């Protein structure tokens, strides 16, 4: 069906749904859950593929894929229910993450998540992508904060998983099926989250290692992780990104502390006494720490539109990788990324959590060099028993670089779930592991 005919039929069936045509792309903007249901049911009946987006901050994850219809939840937003005493909130998926946090701050509460681009990202996108940043060490991930979901299945039915109270032990934890599934199993319409109080005090300690000896970093990190201290982050930045974020041209550990003031000050003193003598320490207050983490959250591009892409070798191309390894193997990944910057025609800005094993590497350079760097880092991660996926890929490399890498051993299980729930493969096709 050509676009004009499809648009005519959509208007006839979904007369109350706002829709916009941009070239060959038709975008629907539902404002109610019922309109989401109607939109999905139409696509199921007519076997039309559908791309689900909020603010588009996760749109570059996975290979570029054309769909018949785009479903935008940007106008489906707002607080559904906030129970201050129980410290829970239910919110519509299209609500901007920062708007939610600003609302909760009025009640001295917050969602304990640390996503990229919080000023732009929607809470639905954060949950669908299971997005997390350096504060994952202390905060956990979306799977730790979500206690309930409402999801529109590919067949148009609405299901509720979990509940609206923290203590919920009935049946299977179906929330975890949808969190991180990238919209391939259904449209998350509402999310219920457990909250935390706003931190009383926050500080950030930047510990630089000018001699570049990562064995010193390993010893210090091991001692800190084995201690009674509870840092929210223990994130290692290579010199390429440390200089960009904090004007420090050295391997740098970012140690974030959040608690009552007496606890924060005690931990600061402990770390000062523990640090190696050949290091340089800078301590940021809460305002400076917030500014630093804002830079970190916006370090990686959110769309291929932000790239200067060309097949010419002298024009910069940008790609972003997520690499997962055993915790302290992050040191090896960050070092290898720095070697790429030092030895090859590519700049690799790398950081990783020494308590989580999750790394982010932003690669900048000529198209062919970036492609080779992706392959190199993925193979390096696999040798360490980990994985490497491409979170953001410039258009020049689409079809030339494998986004997901080798299929994991549990791929058939994921494929079976997808086949059972979405047999016509209409929901966000190819947006999950192995092209699911």
KATAHU-V141482 format. One record per backbone hydrogen bond with DSSP energy under -0.5 kcal/mol. CO is the residue of the C=O (numbers start at 1). NH is the residue of the N-H. E is the energy in kcal/mol with one decimal. If there is no record, write none. Layout:
# KATAHU-V141482
co/nh/e
CO/NH/E
CO/NH/E
This chain:
# KATAHU-V141482
co/nh/e
2/6/-2.4
3/7/-2.8
4/8/-2.1
5/9/-2.2
6/10/-2.5
7/11/-2.3
8/12/-1.5
9/13/-2.2
10/14/-3.6
14/17/-1.6
18/29/-3.0
20/22/-0.5
20/27/-3.0
22/25/-1.9
24/26/-0.5
25/22/-3.1
25/27/-0.5
26/70/-2.7
27/20/-2.5
28/72/-3.0
29/18/-0.7
32/36/-1.5
33/37/-2.5
34/38/-2.5
35/39/-2.1
36/40/-2.6
37/41/-2.8
38/42/-2.1
39/43/-2.0
40/44/-2.4
41/45/-2.6
42/46/-2.4
43/47/-0.6
43/48/-2.5
44/47/-0.6
49/69/-1.9
50/52/-0.5
50/428/-2.6
51/53/-0.5
51/71/-3.5
53/73/-2.6
56/59/-1.0
58/61/-1.8
60/393/-0.5
68/26/-0.6
69/51/-2.5
70/28/-3.1
70/72/-0.6
71/53/-2.6
71/73/-0.5
73/76/-1.6
75/77/-0.9
76/94/-2.0
78/92/-2.6
81/90/-3.6
82/84/-0.9
83/87/-1.0
83/88/-1.6
84/87/-0.6
87/195/-2.8
88/83/-1.9
89/193/-2.9
90/80/-2.5
90/81/-1.9
91/191/-2.5
92/95/-1.7
93/124/-2.6
95/123/-2.9
96/100/-2.1
97/101/-2.3
98/102/-2.5
99/103/-2.1
100/104/-2.5
101/105/-2.2
102/106/-0.8
103/106/-0.9
104/107/-1.8
104/109/-2.1
105/108/-1.7
108/198/-1.8
110/112/-0.5
110/196/-2.4
111/113/-1.9
117/120/-1.4
117/121/-2.9
118/98/-1.6
121/97/-3.2
122/126/-2.2
123/127/-2.2
124/128/-2.8
125/129/-1.9
126/130/-0.6
126/131/-2.3
127/130/-0.6
127/180/-1.5
128/182/-2.8
133/136/-1.9
134/137/-1.1
135/138/-0.7
135/139/-3.2
136/140/-2.0
141/144/-1.8
141/145/-0.8
142/145/-0.8
142/146/-2.4
145/194/-2.6
147/163/-2.5
148/192/-3.1
149/161/-2.3
150/189/-2.9
150/190/-1.4
151/153/-0.8
151/159/-2.6
152/187/-2.4
153/156/-2.3
157/153/-3.4
159/151/-2.5
161/149/-2.7
166/168/-1.2
169/171/-0.6
172/174/-1.7
173/176/-1.1
174/177/-1.4
174/178/-0.9
175/178/-0.9
175/179/-2.2
178/181/-2.0
181/184/-1.7
185/154/-0.5
186/188/-0.6
187/152/-3.1
187/189/-0.6
189/93/-2.4
190/150/-2.2
191/91/-2.6
191/193/-0.5
192/147/-2.8
192/148/-1.5
193/89/-1.9
196/110/-2.0
201/259/-2.0
203/257/-2.7
204/206/-0.6
204/284/-3.6
205/207/-0.7
205/255/-2.9
206/208/-0.7
206/282/-2.2
207/253/-2.8
208/210/-0.6
208/280/-2.1
209/212/-2.0
209/251/-0.7
212/214/-1.0
213/216/-0.7
213/217/-0.9
214/218/-2.4
215/219/-2.4
216/220/-2.4
217/221/-2.9
218/222/-2.5
219/223/-2.2
220/224/-2.4
221/225/-2.9
222/226/-1.8
223/227/-0.6
224/227/-0.9
232/138/-1.6
233/256/-0.8
234/354/-2.6
235/254/-3.2
236/352/-1.9
237/252/-2.3
238/241/-1.1
238/242/-2.6
239/243/-2.1
241/245/-2.4
242/246/-2.8
242/248/-1.2
243/247/-1.2
247/249/-0.5
248/250/-1.5
251/209/-2.8
252/237/-2.9
252/254/-0.5
253/207/-2.9
253/255/-0.7
254/235/-2.1
254/256/-0.6
255/205/-2.8
256/232/-3.1
256/233/-1.0
257/203/-2.1
259/201/-1.6
260/264/-2.2
261/265/-2.7
262/266/-2.0
263/267/-2.4
264/268/-2.3
265/269/-2.2
266/270/-2.2
267/271/-2.5
268/272/-2.4
269/273/-2.0
270/274/-1.6
271/275/-2.2
276/279/-1.1
280/208/-3.1
282/206/-3.3
282/284/-0.5
284/204/-1.9
285/289/-2.9
286/290/-2.5
287/291/-1.9
288/292/-2.1
289/293/-2.7
290/294/-1.8
291/295/-1.6
292/296/-2.0
293/297/-2.5
294/298/-1.0
296/299/-1.5
297/117/-1.5
302/60/-0.5
303/306/-1.9
304/307/-1.6
307/309/-1.1
312/315/-1.3
317/365/-1.9
319/363/-3.3
320/391/-2.1
320/392/-1.8
321/361/-2.2
322/389/-2.6
323/359/-3.2
324/387/-1.9
326/329/-2.2
327/330/-1.7
328/331/-1.4
329/333/-1.8
330/334/-2.9
331/335/-2.2
332/336/-2.6
333/337/-2.2
334/338/-1.9
335/339/-2.1
336/340/-1.6
337/341/-1.6
338/342/-2.1
339/343/-2.6
340/344/-2.0
340/346/-0.6
344/346/-1.5
345/366/-0.7
346/348/-0.6
347/349/-0.6
347/364/-2.5
348/350/-0.8
349/362/-2.6
350/238/-2.6
351/360/-2.9
352/236/-3.0
352/354/-0.6
353/356/-0.8
353/357/-2.9
357/325/-2.5
357/359/-0.5
358/353/-2.0
359/323/-2.0
360/351/-2.1
361/321/-2.9
361/363/-0.6
362/349/-2.8
363/319/-2.1
364/347/-3.4
365/317/-3.6
366/370/-2.6
367/371/-2.1
368/372/-2.2
369/373/-2.2
370/374/-2.3
371/375/-1.9
372/376/-2.4
373/377/-2.7
374/378/-2.3
375/379/-2.3
376/380/-2.1
377/381/-2.5
378/382/-2.4
379/383/-1.8
380/384/-1.0
381/384/-0.5
381/386/-2.9
382/385/-1.8
387/324/-1.8
389/322/-2.6
389/391/-0.7
390/62/-0.8
392/320/-2.3
394/397/-2.0
395/398/-1.2
397/400/-1.9
397/401/-1.6
401/403/-0.6
403/390/-2.4
408/411/-1.7
410/413/-0.6
410/414/-1.7
411/415/-2.8
412/416/-2.1
413/417/-2.0
414/418/-2.3
415/419/-2.6
416/420/-2.0
417/421/-2.4
418/422/-3.0
422/425/-2.0
426/50/-3.4
426/428/-0.6
428/431/-1.5
430/63/-0.6
432/435/-2.2
432/436/-0.8
433/436/-1.0
